[in-house]
Structures are given as C-alpha cells and as structure tokens.
Amino acid sequence: MAICRFGPTCDVFVDFGEEGRVECVACRLDGRTTHIALDKQAMKAHLEDHVSAGHKVPDAVFEDLDRNAW
C-alpha cells in the first residue's frame, strides 16, 4: 500500500515493504534506486532530506507515518 505517489504535488513514491520496512521507490536522492528504511523514523529522516533538496513531500506523508503502526 502506497503512502504517497509521484504527482503534481509530490516528488516521492513511498510504499510499505516487507517485514515492517518502508521504501522510497525510484528515489531521486539515491540515483533512482529504491531506498529502504527499516522503520518509520528512518523514513521520516530520509524524507526530510528530500525536503532539504527542494523536493515536494506533502505534510500528510509525515502524518501518515506517525499514525501507522506496523
């Protein structure tokens, strides 16, 4: 299940992976490979790096990561 997808207001595609991981698919920071975070705190830090790089990451993505428990 995707947390967010590429679109006019979003420059990242974040999805739930296996075993509680969260994945940044086709990551623009990691050379278009998939960045795998082992927990939601690590993904939030990764997404902050996207924001610092000028990429669009909706606030709702951070809120969804806070709400979801795996």
N, C-alpha and C positions, 0 to 999 in steps of 0.2 A: 504494500500500500504506500503510495507516494505521499510525502508530507507537502511537497510543492513540486511544480514542474516549470520548465522553461516557458516564458511568455513575455508579453509586453511589460509586465511589472515585476518580473522575476528572472534573474540570470543564473539560477541554480536549479538542479533537479535533485531532490533529497528523497531517499526511499529507505524503508526498513529492510535490512538484510537478514541473514540467518543468525541464530544464536544471540539475539539482542544487539546486533550491530546496526549502525546507521550508515548509509552510503551516500556520498555526493557523487552522482553519476556524471560522467563526461566533465569532470571538474576542470574549470578554466585555470585554477591555480596549479594543478598537478599535471599539466600537459594533456588535458582531455582524457586522462585515465580516471578510474574510479577511486576516490579517496574513501577509505573505510575507517570509521571511528568505532571504538569498542564500547562507548557509552554516550549518552546524550550530552554530557558536559563537554566531552572532547569534540563532538559535532558542533556544539554552540561556539566553542573557541574557533573551530575551523571556519564557521560561517562569519564570525567577526572578522576574520582575515579577508574573507570575500568583501565584506562591507568596507574595510580599510582600503582595499584595492579598487573601490569605486563600483563594485558590482551591486545590483539590486537584489536585496533579500528582504522580503516582506516581514514586518514585525510579527505577523501571525505565525511564521515558521518557528520563531523562538518561543512563542506562547504554546504552540503545539508540542514542542519538545519538552516544555515544562509540565504540560498536562499528561502526556503519555507515560505510562508505566509499563515496563517490559519485564 
